[in-house]
Each structure stands twice: as C-alpha cells, then as structure tokens.
Amino acid sequence: MRVPTDYDLYLFREGTHTRAYEFLGSSAMSGPQGPSARFAVWAPNAKAVYVAGDFNGWDAKVSPLNHVRDKNGGFSGIWAGTVEGAREKDAYKCLIEWEGGSHLKSDPFAFSSELRPATASIVTDRSKVLGPALRPGLKKAPYFELPLNVYEAHLGTWMRHPDGSFMSYGELADRMAPYLKEMSYTHAELMPLNEHPLDQSWGYQATGLYSPTSRHGDPQGLKYFIETMHNKGIGVILDWVPAHFCKDSHGLDDFDGTKLFGRLEHPDWGTMEFDLSRPEVRSFLISNAVYWLREYGFDGLRIDAVASMLYLDYSRKPGEWEPNIRGGRENLDAVAFLRQLNDSVEKEASGSLMIAEESTAWPKVSWPTAEGGLGFKHKWNMGWMNDFLRYMKEDPIHRRHHHDLITFAMWYNYSEKFILPLSHDEVVHGKGSLIGKMPGDYWQKFANLRLAMAFMMTHPGKKLLFMGGEYAQFIEWRDYETLDRSVLGFDSHRMHLEYVKELNRLYLEEPALWELDSYTEGFSWIDADNDKQSTASFARRSRSGDYLVCMHNFTPRAYEGYRLGVHEPGEYVELISSDDVRFGGSGVVNFKTFSEDVKSHGLAHSIEIRVPPLGSVVLKLARSGR
C-alpha cells in the first residue's frame, strides 16, 4: 500500500480521487525485520487513532497512528502508520478517540472482513487483490445495439451445501457459469457482495464497502468467480449501493465522533444516507465503484435506489426536508455525484455497464452527461414492470379493460435505454413468485407465464430475470434458504426450464430482438388496439433486414385462420410457439405460411396463422416475396 502523494491528498479532499483505496486501508508487508502492516484511516475529527488486533493482543494503545500532512504541513484528515508483527489475515479494528468518547471501528477501506456476527476487518496482502483484472474486450457495436439478457442472483441462496451452509465463490462459479452458458444468458447480476452484518438486508445495508462478503470466502475467491464466468463468455454485473449505509456501531456511522459519512437518516430503511456534499465521501464512493470494476473485473454496476438519491423529499413529508438553492426538490449534490461517478467510471473502466434502478420520470437518466443526462448506460423500466405484472395478474376475462397496461410502455420507449426487469423485489415479502402471480388453474398458470416470458423477450428493451423464475419456482424467494429445485422433479417445471432456455437462445440468435431496441425502425405495431380479444401483435426488425412477427394472445381462446397484417410479403416460418407440447402447451403451432395480397390491420399483405390459447408465436420472414 503506497504512501499518498500531496496530489493524492489534494484530489481526495477535492472529491475527485478515483483510486483512494491505493493509500487507505491496510496491507500486509514483509521485510528484513519480519512481517508488518501499514494502516491508513480517514478520521479528520479524531483526537487520536490507534489500531487494535490479533498482532498486539487487542491492546490498541501500543499501536498509535500519526497525522498525514500535506506539503504545507496541514493535517490531511488521514492517520497512518506501520505496525510491526501484523500479518496477513490478522483481524483488527481502529480505535477512534474524539473529545468526549471513543469507539472501535471497522476499517472503511478494508479489503476483507470477518464473517458475521464478528465485525473486525482483516489485514490483506494487497498485491493479491490490486492489479487490473482482465475483462472481455469491447465489442465494436454500440452497447445498446448488443444483446443483454441478465440473470439476477443472490449468491447466498442460489445454491447451498446440503447442510444449509454457504458455498464458496469457487464452488458457486463452477456451478453457475456452465449453467448460465447453457441457458444462453449474457450476464449475471449479483445482489450486493460488500460485507454486511445482517443476512436479511441482502447486502443493501453495508458496513464494509471494499470487502467482498466473507460468507463465500476471500477476495481471491471472488476474483476466481468472475474469471470463471468470463471464461464462459458471461459478463458479471454487481449491485452497488451508494445511497445509504447501515447504522451498526462498528460501521461508518459516527465514525470519528461526527456524522462523517452521512448526516441524514433514510426514512424508509432506518439507514444513513451518504453525505454527497462532502468531497471526501465522493472520493470514497467513486473509488469504490472503480475498485470493483478495475480490480475485480466486474463488467458493470447496477446502482440501487437512484430515485431516493435524486429527490430531497423522497419519502419525506412537508417540513421534513429543505428545498435546494433554486427552491426545488431535486438533490443537486446527488445529481452532480451521479454524473461525476459515470464520467469517472468511463475514464477508469471504459465500457462498463452503469445501470440505474430509477423509478420516476427523471429525464435523461441514460443519456451522456455531455448531453445533459446522468450518464448511465441503461435504466430499469420500472413502469413497464409494474404495468405488465399488474396486467398479468388479471383474470383473462377482465384483461380487455386494462389493455393499455401492455401498450403504454412504447409511448416512452425511446426516451431511455431501458432494461425490462422481473427482479427480486417482485417475488418477495408476500408478493408471491412469478408463477404464483398468474391466474387460472395449474395448466393456465404455466401457459400465462410462458406467454409473459415471450412478451418480455420480444418487446423492445434489454432483459433481466431473477433466479428461480427460469423454472417457475412456486414459493416466493426466501433469503434464508436455497432455491427450491425440488420442483424440477415435475414435468411442468422441467418443460418451463426448457422453454426459457429455448426463448433465450432465440433472443441471442435473432438480432431483430435487440439490435434496434433504441431505434424506431426496430419496432412496428401490427395491432396495438385489439382490447376486445386481448391480443397484441408487432413486428421487429434488424439492421440487416430480418423481419419477425410477434403475436401474443392473453385469453384462453385459440384461433384458427387468424388473419394478421404484415409489412413484408413472402414465406413465413415459426421460430417458437409457447404452446408447443415440448413446453407443456396444447400443441397449437404453425408451419410454413405464405403471405397474401389481402389487406389487414392497415397493411397491404397478411398471413393466416394459428393463435394458441394464452400463448405467443414468433414467425420470421424466411424468403421475401418482393
């Protein structure tokens, strides 16, 4: 761990340092005099700082740290020193003393931490962690013209040992990577892996932002996980939380006797909001984002709870917040931070996918900062998710009264680079599983879910599905036990897994389903207004001229000889039917069909097809008739 230069101190205090982890935290060293470790802690309001650990019998007073001063002799706010006898893997904490009090604190920049309920930091050999990780080379096409099919996972419950204990990063990698490859996912998105004291927080309430959770092993284990995924062609996205942190006494709250990292409590979660007006906190967070991307090789970050950062009145009543200097409700510090974050990441880890979970109509979330945007690459389409799941929960006989819920998203589709998420938040806390949300009897539930998956995979926007949804787990996600794979002993679940695999493969193989997501040329309604029959049909195109017809029927009535308008004359072949008997359907499928010069849906040409009950079909123009 290097000693900070005067320029480092300047950038850190200015809020623009992007690799502050290179000189803050702890690192094991060796020399002629034996093992030792360097420690450096930011605690500007402390009266004294000491290090207590395995190496000194937890007698902090024998290991004091000293002021780090700038070239003018001014105190930088950082305390540092070398402790003889400290070794790699020793546990330690920082004793922070201030006027009127003291506390043992975990190191905010520690690269490793003890397994809960223990809370100490762990001395690491930083040479085993630092050093830019290899990431797949950048594709030539713009990121929004590439397929993105994300599998969201919580490592603690994706798979466990038979006795219920956690698997290591390596054990998980060796199982998950080939599975996702076989299922044709492009990326895994991992729920937060920073150290956190409470399993039920899922990692969203952190104490060690630089520590991969020790539930699954050490930093080298996580690096192996990412490398293994990359070797299978799977990108890895990390869920990252710069909005708030937990108030546990060993963590960031009241770190040096003051509200150093955050002043305000979040009204929803009982956590503290990061103080984004403080330059050093910005350096801490932006360096953390760069750390995961640059040193571990993550391919992107999904930024949690962006809406809670953007609005001063988020979940606050009148009188509980103060307007900004312009008299508005926008959190100008958060806006500036997010723009700085995305610009910094692009410089330090170019090509990283920065994804916003933002649930409001804030403009230009996924636009470049140079064009007035926040600088994210993608935004979760929470509006589509809420509307679509609400629609699918309706009994088919009532869906005709809610038809706008499946068509409205196209009115604003081109305003952002959207991801369509069916995430963990929708299958927990009594909301039920995806299959559990579907109406009808057992067969109809599976038919509805196959229909829902086809609609999502053919609708413009990149894709995300939470683990367990691929085989229709009936119980909602439980954060205390592994996924229920016992259901794969039943035909319906096995066939649904095969269906999702086939649908994912189709998505990757057909550029019309992703290449022009962000262009009006890539999508055309055929019939958006058939509320009476509760059907929706549209066409998708690729840049090379591929033309797909997607037909979705949201009622249990099947149709023979259904005439559907098409933009292109010629021969059509079916690529997939959700009603195929292979997937548990009733067998309503299509073979080759040829267009006729019969007007339908305002188009000069049309085809006659079989439309399955509660089903979807995707057809492709195989040979043009022009």
Buried (B, 14 or more C-beta within 10 A) or exposed (E): BEEBEEEBBBBBBEBBBBBBBBBBBBBBBEEEEEBBBBBBBBBBBBBBBBBBBBBBEBEBEEBBBEBBEBEEEEEBBBBBBBBBBBBBEBBBBBBBBBEEEBBBBBBBBBBBBBBBEEBBBBBBBBEBBBEEBEBEEEEEEEBBBBBBBBBBBBBBBBBBEEEEEBBBBBBBBBBBBEBBBEBBBBBBBBBBBBBBBBBEBBBBBBBBBBBBBBBBBBBBBBBBBBBBBBEBEBBBBBBBBBBBBBBBEBBBBBBBBEBBBBEBBBBEBEBBBBBBBBBBBBBBBBBBBBBBBBBBBBBBBBBBBBBBBBBBBBEBEEEEBEEBEEEEBBBBBBBBBBBBBBBBBBEBBEBBBBBBBBBEEBEBBBBBBEEEBBBBBBBBBBBBBEBBBEBBBBEBEEBBEBBEBBBBBBEEBBBBBBBBBBBBBBBBEEBBBBBBBBBBEEBBBBBBBBBBBBBBBBBBBBBBBBBBBBBBBBBBBEBEEBBBEEBBEEEBBBBBBBBBBBBBBBBBEBBBBBBBBBBEEBBBBBBBEBBEBBBBBBBBBBBEEBBBBBBBBBBBEBBEEBBBBBBBBBBBEBBBBBBBEEBBBBEBBBEEBEBBEEEBBEBEBBBBBBBBBBBBBBBBBEEEBE
